[in-house]
């Protein structure tokens, strides 16, 4: 059992880095995880 299993996630990606949708795809591979919000923002 991992510390990341069975948790809810809020993911904020970066436009010039890792987008939120890419983070969401990775988190969806964790058993029992749920993405409640995923977005890609532009930090200036």
KEVO-648337 format. One record per atom (N, C-alpha, C): residue number from 1; residue in three letters; atom name; x, y, z. Coordinates in pm, whole numbers. Layout:
BEGIN
 drense drennu paro      X      Y      Z
    NUM    ALA   CA      X      Y      Z
...
//
This chain:
BEGIN
 drense drennu paro      X      Y      Z
      1    UNK    N     84   -118      0
      1    UNK   CA      0      0      0
      1    UNK    C     88    125      0
      2    UNK    N     54    218    -84
      2    UNK   CA    129    342    -98
      2    UNK    C     61    454    -20
      3    UNK    N    137    555     18
      3    UNK   CA     77    670     86
      3    UNK    C     -9    753     -9
      4    UNK    N      1    728   -138
      4    UNK   CA    -76    802   -238
      4    UNK    C   -209    738   -270
      5    UNK    N   -233    615   -225
      5    UNK   CA   -357    545   -256
      5    UNK    C   -473    597   -173
      6    UNK    N   -593    588   -230
      6    UNK   CA   -718    623   -161
      6    UNK    C   -721    768   -113
      7    UNK    N   -678    858   -197
      7    UNK   CA   -677   1000   -164
      7    UNK    C   -746   1079   -276
      8    UNK    N   -785   1202   -244
      8    UNK   CA   -840   1295   -342
      8    UNK    C   -733   1399   -375
      9    UNK    N   -727   1439   -501
      9    UNK   CA   -620   1527   -547
      9    UNK    C   -672   1653   -614
     10    UNK    N   -604   1764   -588
     10    UNK   CA   -622   1889   -659
     10    UNK    C   -490   1913   -731
     11    UNK    N   -495   1920   -863
     11    UNK   CA   -373   1929   -944
     11    UNK    C   -368   2062  -1017
     12    UNK    N   -258   2134  -1004
     12    UNK   CA   -239   2259  -1076
     12    UNK    C   -109   2248  -1155
     13    UNK    N   -123   2244  -1286
     13    UNK   CA     -8   2234  -1374
     13    UNK    C     37   2370  -1422
     14    UNK    N    149   2372  -1489
     14    UNK   CA    207   2495  -1541
     14    UNK    C    209   2488  -1693
     15    UNK    N    177   2598  -1758
     15    UNK   CA    172   2603  -1904
     15    UNK    C    308   2571  -1966
     16    UNK    N    416   2621  -1907
     16    UNK   CA    549   2599  -1962
     16    UNK    C    617   2476  -1903
     17    UNK    N    553   2412  -1808
     17    UNK   CA    609   2293  -1743
     17    UNK    C    524   2172  -1772
     18    UNK    N    472   2111  -1667
     18    UNK   CA    388   1992  -1680
     18    UNK    C    242   2036  -1673
     19    UNK    N    165   2014  -1779
     19    UNK   CA     23   2054  -1779
     19    UNK    C    -60   1972  -1680
     20    UNK    N   -168   2030  -1634
     20    UNK   CA   -256   1964  -1539
     20    UNK    C   -314   1834  -1590
     21    UNK    N   -347   1826  -1717
     21    UNK   CA   -403   1703  -1774
     21    UNK    C   -301   1589  -1773
     22    UNK    N   -173   1621  -1788
     22    UNK   CA    -69   1518  -1779
     22    UNK    C    -57   1466  -1637
     23    UNK    N    -65   1556  -1541
     23    UNK   CA    -62   1514  -1401
     23    UNK    C   -182   1426  -1369
     24    UNK    N   -296   1461  -1425
     24    UNK   CA   -419   1383  -1402
     24    UNK    C   -405   1241  -1453
     25    UNK    N   -345   1224  -1570
     25    UNK   CA   -324   1090  -1626
     25    UNK    C   -235   1005  -1536
     26    UNK    N   -135   1066  -1476
     26    UNK   CA    -45    993  -1387
     26    UNK    C   -119    954  -1258
     27    UNK    N   -192   1047  -1200
     27    UNK   CA   -263   1020  -1074
     27    UNK    C   -372    915  -1095
     28    UNK    N   -432    911  -1213
     28    UNK   CA   -537    812  -1240
     28    UNK    C   -484    669  -1237
     29    UNK    N   -354    649  -1242
     29    UNK   CA   -297    514  -1235
     29    UNK    C   -282    465  -1092
     30    UNK    N   -303    553   -993
     30    UNK   CA   -291    516   -852
     30    UNK    C   -423    455   -807
     31    UNK    N   -422    336   -749
     31    UNK   CA   -546    271   -706
     31    UNK    C   -621    353   -600
     32    UNK    N   -750    373   -623
     32    UNK   CA   -834    442   -528
     32    UNK    C   -821    594   -529
     33    UNK    N   -743    650   -620
     33    UNK   CA   -726    794   -623
     33    UNK    C   -841    860   -698
     34    UNK    N   -867    986   -664
     34    UNK   CA   -972   1062   -730
     34    UNK    C   -921   1204   -753
     35    UNK    N   -928   1250   -877
     35    UNK   CA   -889   1387   -910
     35    UNK    C  -1016   1472   -904
     36    UNK    N  -1022   1563   -807
     36    UNK   CA  -1141   1648   -793
     36    UNK    C  -1128   1777   -872
     37    UNK    N  -1004   1818   -903
     37    UNK   CA   -982   1939   -982
     37    UNK    C   -846   1930  -1048
     38    UNK    N   -842   1961  -1178
     38    UNK   CA   -716   1967  -1251
     38    UNK    C   -721   2086  -1346
     39    UNK    N   -616   2167  -1342
     39    UNK   CA   -611   2285  -1427
     39    UNK    C   -467   2312  -1468
     40    UNK    N   -454   2386  -1577
     40    UNK   CA   -324   2433  -1622
     40    UNK    C   -326   2586  -1615
     41    UNK    N   -234   2642  -1541
     41    UNK   CA   -228   2786  -1520
     41    UNK    C   -100   2843  -1580
     42    UNK    N   -100   2973  -1601
     42    UNK   CA     18   3044  -1650
     42    UNK    C     68   3132  -1537
     43    UNK    N    184   3095  -1480
     43    UNK   CA    243   3172  -1371
     43    UNK    C    346   3266  -1429
     44    UNK    N    328   3395  -1406
     44    UNK   CA    418   3495  -1461
     44    UNK    C    498   3558  -1350
//
